[in-house]
Amino acid sequence: MNGNSPRREPAAGALLRPANPFRASVIALASAAVALIAGYQLSAQISRSFQSAAVSSPAAVSPPAAAPVAELAPPVDPVEVLALEVRPGDTLDSLFRATSLSLVDLAEILQLDVARKYLRVLRPGDVLHVRHDDGAILELDRDLDIRSKLKIQRADAGFEAEVIPLPLERRLVTTSGKIRNSLFAAAQESRVSEKLIMNMAQIFEYDIDFVRDIGAGDEFALVYEELWRDGAKLGEGEVLAAEFVNRGARYTAIRYDDGDGRAAYYTHDGQPMRKAFVRAPLSFTRISSDFNPRRRHPILNTIRAHQGVDYSAPKGTPVKASGDGKIIFRGWKGGYGNTIILQHGGNVTTLYGHLSAFGSRSYGSRVKQGDVIGYVGATGLATAPHLHYEYRKNGVHLNPRTVILPNAEPLRGQALTAFRTSAEPLLQRLESRASMLAANRPMPAP
């Protein structure tokens, strides 16, 4: 074949081999690099496109949100509880009208004796708790005191009412004090309430005249109940035991309940503290004139026997019967002014003069010890409000402050045995408190 021979084209599918192998390799590497760079640029551009789309339209790449589930409203309870606080001028009728409660139900409730008894009088500050259904009464409660409440409920045949006890926790507390200036000041120092001190004075009023007899150096000790509910103190209960040292004489009293609802105070050996008469018919007043057979009368200016005791007190102070008896005089009696005379057993009479007004008991009525029979005044021959009090036995005037008063019946038999059993732990508490007081007393000078 010479140079003029025609050139042949390669057959289809045949591999073309470059005339220079090195040059072909360089070309192939350059082509691969160009393709790689182009692919990277394309990939980056696609990625940026997706990011831009995601920013501009998040929904485009986020899964569709679930449809919100509809919330069901809780059913409405038609029963409602109201706390109705009584204010001045309120009545049951006005409270029911103001809160759209059924007046028909109210009328039916007041047909019940128990409900009528405890709902007849409402005082400002009282609270009625009412549970109702669209005005129809289901329940009505009223606290009567810290120990009980009135409860009214709807029943099949109408309404039912009852007084139910409230749960109470009783805690025993022992305390003591020593008088330096006054009994009430000593009570405050010992954190004893005025109510407890008044109760203690009533326990010992048969033996101690708290107007005249107490003074600096006297001591007292008490064992009493504190009433609690749900961790909150509600108040004070009964004095269970008491001791009073008056001018060196020691008096001890223990409360005893005979199981029939009758409670009284007795000495450590079962003798009753209660006597037929109290020493003074007034509490915590000042004696303005003592029993004196040769006293000069402040108005008549003559020597005239003062055959009683005068107790100075504000006008209107209640005067109490010093013992069980019967009113045998009630009216005006000369210089005594408004006067009441009581007849007691043992041919004893007591007289109460200068009263500003009488109590509700009429002539001929029987009264119990402690009943209010009149009020302090200045009627008759009196220069200022006070009570003139006389004690007579067989018609003879005796000094009310010193006369020996008859006792009530003591405990005997099984009652005495039961009393001693219940009294022992209380006496131990009193003794421990008395020992602490004795330890704090100053030593006498040598």
Buried (B, 14 or more C-beta within 10 A) or exposed (E): EEEEEEEEEEEEEEEEEEEEEEEEEEEEEEEEEEEEEEEEEEEEEEEEEEEEEEEEEEEEEEEEEEEEEEEEEEEEEEEEEEEBEBEEEBEBEEBBEEEEBBEEBBEBBBEBEBBEEBBEEBEEEBEBBBBBEEBEBBBBBBBEEBBEBBBBBBEEEEBBBEBEEBEBBEEBBBBBBBBEEEBBEBBBEBEBEEEBBBBBBBBBBBBBBBBBBBEEEBBBBBBBBBBBEEEEEBBBBEBBBBBBBBEEEEBBBBBBEEEEEEEBBBBBEBEBBBBBBBBBBBBBBEBBBBBBEEBEBBEEEEEBEBBBBBBBBEEEBBBBBBBBBBBEBBEEBEBBBBBBBBBBEEEBBBBBBBBBEBBEBEEEBEBEBBBBBBBBBBBBBBEEBBBBBBBBEEEEBBBBBEBEBEBEEEBEEEBBEBBBEEBEEBBEBBEEBBEEBEEEEEEEEE
